Amino acid sequence: MNLVLILLAVIAFIVIATSKFKLHPFLTLILASFIAAFAYGLPSSDIAKTITTGFGGILGYIGLVIVLGTIIGTILEKSGAAITMADVVIKVLGQRFPTLTMSIIGYLVSIPVFCDSGFVILNSLKQSMANRMKVSSVSMSVALATGLYATHTFVPPTPGPIAAAGNLGLESNLGLVIGVGVFVAAVAALAGMLWANRFANVEPDGEGAEELKQHVEDFESLKAAYGTLPSPAKAFAPIFVPILLICLGSIANFPSKPLGTDGLFDLLVFLGQPVNALMIGLLLSLLLLKGSNKIKEFSERISQGLVVAAPILLITGAGGAFGAVLKATEIGTFLGSSLSALGIGIFMPFIVAAALKSAQGSSTVALVATSALVAPMLGDIGLASDMGRVLTVMAIGAGAMTVSHANDSFFWVVTQFSRMSVKQAYKAQTMATLVQGVTAMILVYLLSLVLL
């Protein structure tokens, strides 16, 4: 029982330090690693080595993937590729299903671009479509936000799901994580869109709401600010080609070897490794550079991407250190056997991630910390297989979206740009993320019944 009390105390420390005292999650997780190591009685001579090995181990597997994915996302964001993606979806779906259109746009854009940035980029498009189609901007805002949020928490190469996959030993099986994540995220996005439709006749009631009644030309001026927008092929290629290569590499690696074992197999296995696939995506993103001095522009985009990636790398590494300390103790075996007796299995990662998310606000921190926490006990709760680990990532992702409220930066981005009051945003956006998380978790549970 003392093992559990220590763990609860460490989790409470993480929550209080990040939410109440606003301590950076990187330092919080490192301190939590030391606290747990001393509390569990690890030999003092081994503590530093355990923490540094855990920190470097996870980044050795997944660090480059996070950096490359973030740089690609930065180039897509700055080049106007996100606007091109949105235009393509509008042309395909037309204007008959406005909230569905916004949800799909968000779903696609947030695979390479962070959901906060994605909402800012697409806000003018959202408002333009709302005015043009005479649909409530509250409904359109929630549809866009929940579409962005779905792939942000489930689909690599978004850093949170990648870090969780790395902590759970799936760094060489990201194709499977992507395949399942795309499906789970689609259902979560659909749930968010259906919730958004409840607000089809509700107008924003926050400060500056009347300013939203502006002319449709706003989106056209946004497009003009980007200059010549990239073609659809150039816009989609840097993200979807790597995803396709990673998935093909995973298929080639299936035990049945469906694609043979000759030269094609070797090629697909090489190209399907996440670092190699994302390097190809980075090369494809060079086609999006428009300045006269492309080398200089490329260097600037790399610098901007590294600034975004740095805190994510540090948090991910700190999560790996925390996980390494827990793996060195008996807590995993004890909790695993105890939870097996309770029979909550796949729901346990969801509950932990939801508690962390609701308490401290960051989905990425919830994904990293929860995956580090549950990794040592997967065998004891029957989730040690590859599919079990993948579904654990999905369960953690579902928890990491439950719920987005006042301590989450994304909540404030949606609220402020949509001119919703806090009360209205809780009813519309926060409840939407609750619906998304619970729906996704129910789906993950049903998948576990079929696939495990």
C-alpha positions as CSV (number, residue, x, y, z in Angstrom):
1,M,0.0,0.0,0.0
2,N,2.9,2.3,0.7
3,L,3.9,1.9,-3.0
4,V,0.6,3.4,-4.1
5,L,0.6,6.2,-1.6
6,I,4.1,7.3,-2.8
7,L,2.9,7.2,-6.4
8,L,-0.2,9.2,-5.5
9,A,1.9,11.8,-3.7
10,V,4.3,12.1,-6.7
11,I,1.3,12.5,-9.1
12,A,-0.1,15.1,-6.8
13,F,3.2,16.9,-6.8
14,I,3.2,17.0,-10.7
15,V,-0.4,18.4,-10.8
16,I,0.2,21.0,-8.1
17,A,3.6,22.1,-9.4
18,T,2.3,22.6,-12.9
19,S,-1.2,23.9,-12.3
20,K,-0.9,26.0,-9.1
21,F,2.7,27.1,-9.1
22,K,3.1,27.2,-12.9
23,L,6.4,25.3,-12.8
24,H,7.5,24.1,-16.2
25,P,6.5,20.5,-16.9
26,F,10.2,19.6,-17.8
27,L,11.5,20.6,-14.4
28,T,8.4,19.2,-12.7
29,L,8.9,15.7,-14.2
30,I,12.7,15.7,-13.5
31,L,12.0,16.6,-9.8
32,A,9.2,14.0,-9.7
33,S,11.8,11.4,-11.0
34,F,14.2,12.3,-8.1
35,I,11.4,12.3,-5.5
36,A,10.1,8.9,-6.7
37,A,13.6,7.5,-6.8
38,F,14.4,8.5,-3.2
39,A,10.9,7.6,-1.9
40,Y,11.0,4.1,-3.4
41,G,14.5,3.5,-2.0
42,L,16.5,3.1,-5.2
43,P,20.2,2.9,-4.5
44,S,21.6,6.4,-4.4
45,S,24.4,5.5,-6.7
46,D,22.0,4.4,-9.4
47,I,19.5,7.3,-9.3
48,A,21.4,9.7,-11.6
49,K,22.2,6.9,-14.1
50,T,18.6,5.7,-14.2
51,I,17.3,9.2,-14.8
52,T,19.8,10.1,-17.5
53,T,19.4,6.8,-19.2
54,G,15.7,7.1,-19.3
55,F,16.0,10.7,-20.6
56,G,18.4,9.8,-23.3
57,G,16.7,6.5,-24.2
58,I,13.4,8.0,-25.2
59,L,14.9,10.8,-27.1
60,G,17.3,8.4,-28.9
61,Y,14.2,6.6,-30.2
62,I,11.9,9.5,-30.9
63,G,13.7,12.8,-30.6
64,L,14.6,13.2,-34.3
65,V,11.0,12.2,-35.3
66,I,9.6,15.1,-33.1
67,V,12.1,17.6,-34.5
68,L,11.5,16.7,-38.2
69,G,7.8,16.6,-37.8
70,T,7.8,20.0,-36.1
71,I,9.9,21.6,-38.8
72,I,7.6,20.2,-41.5
73,G,4.6,21.6,-39.7
74,T,6.3,25.0,-39.4
75,I,7.0,25.1,-43.2
76,L,3.4,24.0,-43.9
77,E,2.1,26.7,-41.6
78,K,4.2,29.6,-43.0
79,S,3.8,28.7,-46.6
80,G,0.0,28.8,-46.7
81,A,-0.2,25.0,-47.3
82,A,-2.9,24.8,-44.5
83,I,-5.0,27.3,-46.5
84,T,-4.6,25.2,-49.6
85,M,-5.7,22.1,-47.7
86,A,-8.8,24.0,-46.5
87,D,-9.6,25.1,-50.0
88,V,-9.4,21.6,-51.3
89,V,-11.8,20.3,-48.7
90,I,-14.3,23.1,-49.4
91,K,-14.2,22.3,-53.1
92,V,-14.8,18.6,-52.5
93,L,-17.6,19.0,-50.0
94,G,-19.1,22.2,-51.2
95,Q,-21.2,24.3,-48.8
96,R,-23.9,21.8,-48.0
97,F,-22.4,20.5,-44.7
98,P,-20.6,23.5,-43.1
99,T,-19.7,22.0,-39.8
100,L,-18.6,18.7,-41.4
101,T,-16.4,20.7,-43.8
102,M,-14.8,22.6,-40.9
103,S,-14.3,19.4,-38.9
104,I,-12.5,17.7,-41.8
105,I,-10.4,20.7,-42.4
106,G,-9.3,20.8,-38.8
107,Y,-8.8,17.0,-38.8
108,L,-6.3,17.2,-41.7
109,V,-4.5,20.4,-40.8
110,S,-3.7,19.3,-37.2
111,I,-1.8,16.2,-38.3
112,P,1.3,18.4,-39.1
113,V,0.3,21.7,-37.4
114,F,-0.3,22.2,-33.7
115,C,-4.0,22.7,-32.9
116,D,-3.5,26.1,-31.4
117,S,-1.7,27.4,-34.5
118,G,-4.1,25.6,-36.7
119,F,-7.1,27.4,-35.2
120,V,-5.4,30.8,-35.5
121,I,-4.5,30.1,-39.2
122,L,-8.0,28.9,-40.1
123,N,-10.1,31.3,-38.0
124,S,-10.7,33.8,-40.8
125,L,-11.7,30.9,-43.1
126,K,-14.1,29.6,-40.4
127,Q,-15.7,33.0,-39.9
128,S,-15.9,33.7,-43.6
129,M,-17.7,30.4,-44.2
130,A,-20.0,31.0,-41.2
131,N,-21.0,34.4,-42.6
132,R,-21.4,33.1,-46.2
133,M,-23.5,30.0,-45.2
134,K,-25.4,31.9,-42.5
135,V,-24.3,29.3,-39.8
136,S,-23.6,30.2,-36.2
137,S,-19.9,31.0,-35.7
138,V,-20.1,29.2,-32.3
139,S,-21.1,25.9,-34.1
140,M,-18.4,26.4,-36.7
141,S,-15.7,27.2,-34.1
142,V,-16.5,24.1,-32.1
143,A,-16.5,22.0,-35.3
144,L,-13.1,23.3,-36.3
145,A,-11.6,23.1,-32.7
146,T,-12.7,19.5,-32.2
147,G,-11.5,18.4,-35.6
148,L,-8.1,19.9,-34.8
149,Y,-8.1,18.4,-31.4
150,A,-8.8,14.9,-32.6
151,T,-5.7,14.3,-34.7
152,H,-3.6,16.4,-32.2
153,T,-4.1,13.7,-29.5
154,F,-4.2,10.5,-31.6
155,V,-2.2,10.7,-34.8
156,P,1.6,10.8,-35.2
157,P,3.7,12.8,-36.2
158,T,2.0,15.0,-33.6
159,P,4.6,15.0,-30.7
160,G,2.2,13.8,-28.0
161,P,1.2,10.5,-29.6
162,I,4.7,10.0,-30.8
163,A,6.1,10.4,-27.3
164,A,3.5,8.1,-25.8
165,A,4.3,5.5,-28.5
166,G,8.0,5.8,-27.7
167,N,7.4,5.3,-23.9
168,L,5.4,2.2,-24.6
169,G,8.0,0.6,-26.9
170,L,6.2,1.3,-30.2
171,E,8.9,3.5,-31.9
172,S,9.4,0.9,-34.6
173,N,5.7,0.3,-35.0
174,L,4.4,3.8,-35.6
175,G,2.5,2.7,-38.8
176,L,0.1,0.7,-36.6
177,V,-0.3,3.6,-34.2
178,I,-1.1,5.9,-37.2
179,G,-3.6,3.4,-38.7
180,V,-5.6,3.0,-35.5
181,G,-5.1,6.6,-34.6
182,V,-6.6,7.9,-37.8
183,F,-9.7,5.8,-37.2
184,V,-10.2,6.7,-33.6
185,A,-9.5,10.3,-34.3
186,A,-12.2,10.3,-37.1
187,V,-14.8,9.0,-34.7
188,A,-13.7,11.6,-32.0
189,A,-14.0,14.4,-34.6
190,L,-17.4,13.2,-35.7
191,A,-18.6,13.2,-32.1
192,G,-17.3,16.8,-31.7
193,M,-19.0,17.9,-34.9
194,L,-22.3,16.4,-33.8
195,W,-22.0,18.3,-30.5
196,A,-21.1,21.5,-32.4
197,N,-24.4,21.1,-34.4
198,R,-26.3,21.7,-31.1
199,F,-25.2,25.3,-31.3
200,A,-26.3,25.9,-34.9
201,N,-28.5,28.7,-33.8
202,V,-26.4,30.1,-31.0
203,E,-24.4,33.3,-31.5
204,P,-21.3,34.2,-29.5
205,D,-21.9,36.3,-26.4
206,G,-18.4,37.4,-25.5
207,E,-16.7,40.7,-25.7
208,G,-16.4,41.9,-29.3
209,A,-18.9,39.4,-30.7
210,E,-20.5,42.0,-32.9
211,E,-17.1,42.5,-34.7
212,L,-17.5,39.0,-36.2
213,K,-20.3,40.4,-38.5
214,Q,-17.6,41.4,-41.0
215,H,-17.2,41.0,-44.7
216,V,-16.4,37.7,-46.4
217,E,-13.4,39.4,-48.1
218,D,-11.4,38.8,-44.9
219,F,-10.5,35.3,-45.9
220,E,-9.5,36.5,-49.3
221,S,-7.2,39.1,-47.9
222,L,-5.7,36.4,-45.7
223,K,-5.0,34.2,-48.7
224,A,-3.5,37.3,-50.5
225,A,-1.1,37.8,-47.6
226,Y,0.5,34.4,-48.4
227,G,1.0,35.4,-52.0
228,T,0.8,32.5,-54.4
229,L,-0.5,29.5,-52.5
230,P,1.1,26.1,-53.0
231,S,-0.8,23.5,-55.2
232,P,-2.7,20.7,-53.4
233,A,-0.1,18.2,-54.3
234,K,2.7,20.2,-52.8
235,A,0.6,21.1,-49.7
236,F,-0.4,17.5,-48.9
237,A,2.8,15.6,-49.9
238,P,5.1,16.6,-47.0
239,I,2.8,15.0,-44.4
240,F,0.9,12.3,-46.2
241,V,3.8,10.8,-48.1
242,P,5.7,10.1,-44.8
243,I,2.5,8.7,-43.2
244,L,2.0,6.4,-46.3
245,L,5.6,5.2,-46.1
246,I,5.5,4.5,-42.4
247,C,2.3,2.5,-42.9
248,L,3.7,0.5,-45.8
249,G,6.8,-0.2,-43.8
250,S,4.7,-1.6,-41.0
251,I,2.7,-3.7,-43.4
252,A,5.9,-5.1,-45.0
253,N,7.1,-6.0,-41.5
254,F,4.0,-8.1,-40.6
255,P,4.9,-11.6,-39.6
256,S,3.2,-13.0,-42.7
257,K,5.5,-10.8,-44.9
258,P,2.7,-9.9,-47.3
259,L,5.0,-7.9,-49.6
260,G,7.7,-10.6,-49.8
261,T,11.3,-10.6,-48.5
262,D,13.2,-9.4,-51.5
263,G,14.4,-5.9,-52.6
264,L,10.9,-4.3,-52.3
265,F,10.7,-5.5,-48.7
266,D,14.1,-4.0,-47.9
267,L,13.2,-0.7,-49.6
268,L,9.9,-0.4,-47.8
269,V,11.3,-1.3,-44.4
270,F,14.0,1.4,-44.9
271,L,11.6,4.1,-46.1
272,G,9.1,3.1,-43.5
273,Q,11.3,3.9,-40.6
274,P,9.9,7.1,-39.1
275,V,13.1,9.1,-39.3
276,N,13.7,8.2,-42.9
277,A,10.1,8.8,-43.9
278,L,10.0,12.2,-42.3
279,M,13.3,13.1,-43.9
280,I,11.6,12.5,-47.2
281,G,8.7,14.7,-46.0
282,L,11.2,17.4,-45.1
283,L,12.7,17.2,-48.7
284,L,9.2,17.4,-50.2
285,S,8.5,20.5,-48.0
286,L,11.3,22.3,-49.8
287,L,8.9,22.6,-52.8
288,L,6.8,25.0,-50.6
289,L,9.6,27.6,-50.2
290,K,8.8,30.7,-52.2
291,G,11.5,33.3,-51.5
292,S,14.4,34.1,-53.9
293,N,16.9,32.8,-51.3
294,K,15.4,29.4,-50.5
295,I,18.4,28.3,-48.5
296,K,18.0,31.3,-46.1
297,E,14.3,30.8,-45.9
298,F,14.8,27.1,-45.2
299,S,17.3,27.9,-42.4
300,E,14.8,30.3,-40.9
301,R,12.0,27.7,-40.9
302,I,14.3,25.2,-39.3
303,S,15.2,27.7,-36.6
304,Q,11.5,28.4,-36.0
305,G,10.7,24.7,-35.9
306,L,13.5,24.0,-33.4
307,V,12.2,26.7,-31.1
308,V,8.8,25.0,-31.1
309,A,10.3,21.5,-30.7
310,A,12.7,22.3,-27.9
311,P,10.2,22.3,-25.0
312,I,8.5,19.2,-26.4
313,L,11.8,17.4,-26.5
314,L,12.6,18.3,-22.9
315,I,9.2,17.3,-21.6
316,T,9.4,14.0,-23.6
317,G,12.9,13.3,-22.2
318,A,11.8,14.1,-18.7
319,G,8.8,11.8,-19.1
320,G,11.2,9.1,-20.2
321,A,13.3,9.7,-17.1
322,F,10.2,9.5,-14.9
323,G,9.2,6.3,-16.6
324,A,12.7,4.8,-16.1
325,V,12.5,5.4,-12.4
326,L,9.1,3.8,-12.1
327,K,10.3,0.8,-14.1
328,A,13.2,0.3,-11.6
329,T,10.7,-0.1,-8.8
330,E,8.0,-2.7,-7.9
331,I,5.1,-0.3,-8.4
332,G,4.4,-1.5,-11.9
333,T,4.0,-5.2,-10.9
334,F,2.0,-4.2,-7.8
335,L,-0.4,-1.9,-9.6
336,G,-0.7,-4.2,-12.5
337,S,-1.8,-7.2,-10.4
338,S,-4.1,-5.0,-8.3
339,L,-5.8,-3.4,-11.3
340,S,-6.1,-6.8,-13.0
341,A,-8.1,-7.9,-10.0
342,L,-10.3,-4.8,-10.4
343,G,-10.8,-5.6,-14.0
344,I,-10.6,-2.0,-15.3
345,G,-7.8,-2.8,-17.7
346,I,-7.7,-0.4,-20.6
347,F,-9.7,2.2,-18.7
348,M,-6.9,2.8,-16.2
349,P,-4.7,4.7,-18.7
350,F,-7.7,6.8,-19.7
351,I,-8.6,7.7,-16.1
352,V,-5.0,8.7,-15.2
353,A,-4.6,10.8,-18.4
354,A,-7.9,12.5,-18.0
355,A,-7.1,13.4,-14.4
356,L,-3.7,14.8,-15.4
357,K,-5.2,16.7,-18.4
358,S,-8.0,18.2,-16.4
359,A,-5.7,19.2,-13.6
360,Q,-2.8,20.8,-15.5
361,G,-4.1,21.6,-18.9
362,S,-1.5,20.2,-21.4
363,S,-2.5,17.3,-23.5
364,T,1.2,16.6,-24.4
365,V,2.2,16.5,-20.7
366,A,-0.8,14.1,-20.0
367,L,0.3,11.8,-22.9
368,V,3.9,11.8,-21.8
369,A,3.4,11.4,-18.1
370,T,0.7,8.8,-18.3
371,S,2.5,6.6,-20.8
372,A,5.6,6.7,-18.6
373,L,3.5,5.8,-15.7
374,V,1.6,2.8,-17.2
375,A,4.5,1.3,-19.2
376,P,5.8,-0.9,-16.4
377,M,2.4,-2.5,-15.8
378,L,1.2,-3.4,-19.3
379,G,2.2,-7.0,-18.9
380,D,0.2,-7.4,-15.7
381,I,-3.0,-5.9,-17.1
382,G,-2.8,-7.9,-20.3
383,L,-1.8,-5.1,-22.7
384,A,1.8,-6.1,-23.5
385,S,1.2,-7.1,-27.1
386,D,1.8,-4.7,-29.9
387,M,-2.0,-4.1,-30.4
388,G,-2.4,-3.8,-26.6
389,R,0.2,-1.1,-26.5
390,V,-1.3,0.7,-29.5
391,L,-4.8,0.7,-27.8
392,T,-3.1,1.9,-24.6
393,V,-1.8,4.9,-26.6
394,M,-5.3,5.5,-27.9
395,A,-6.8,5.2,-24.3
396,I,-4.2,7.8,-23.1
397,G,-5.0,10.0,-26.0
398,A,-8.7,9.9,-25.2
399,G,-7.9,10.8,-21.6
400,A,-5.6,13.6,-22.8
401,M,-8.5,15.4,-24.5
402,T,-10.8,15.1,-21.4
403,V,-11.3,18.0,-20.8
404,S,-10.0,21.3,-22.3
405,H,-11.0,24.1,-20.0
406,A,-9.5,27.3,-18.4
407,N,-6.1,25.9,-17.7
408,D,-5.5,24.9,-21.3
409,S,-4.1,27.4,-23.8
410,F,-6.2,25.9,-26.6
411,F,-9.4,26.7,-24.7
412,W,-8.4,30.4,-24.6
413,V,-7.4,30.4,-28.3
414,V,-10.8,29.0,-29.2
415,T,-12.6,31.3,-26.8
416,Q,-10.9,34.6,-27.7
417,F,-10.9,34.1,-31.5
418,S,-14.5,33.0,-31.4
419,R,-15.6,35.8,-29.1
420,M,-17.3,33.4,-26.8
421,S,-17.8,34.2,-23.1
422,V,-16.1,31.8,-20.7
423,K,-19.5,30.4,-19.6
424,Q,-20.5,29.8,-23.2
425,A,-17.1,28.2,-24.0
426,Y,-17.6,25.8,-21.2
427,K,-20.9,24.7,-22.6
428,A,-19.7,24.5,-26.1
429,Q,-16.0,23.7,-26.3
430,T,-15.3,22.1,-22.9
431,M,-18.3,19.8,-23.1
432,A,-17.4,19.0,-26.7
433,T,-14.0,17.7,-25.5
434,L,-15.7,15.6,-22.8
435,V,-18.0,14.1,-25.5
436,Q,-15.0,13.4,-27.7
437,G,-12.9,11.8,-25.0
438,V,-15.7,9.6,-23.7
439,T,-16.7,8.5,-27.2
440,A,-13.1,7.7,-28.2
441,M,-12.6,5.7,-25.0
442,I,-15.8,3.7,-25.6
443,L,-14.5,3.0,-29.1
444,V,-11.1,1.9,-27.8
445,Y,-12.8,-0.4,-25.3
446,L,-14.8,-2.0,-28.1
447,L,-11.7,-2.4,-30.2
448,S,-9.9,-4.1,-27.3
449,L,-12.8,-6.6,-27.1
450,V,-12.3,-7.5,-30.8
451,L,-8.5,-7.2,-31.2
452,L,-7.1,-8.4,-27.9
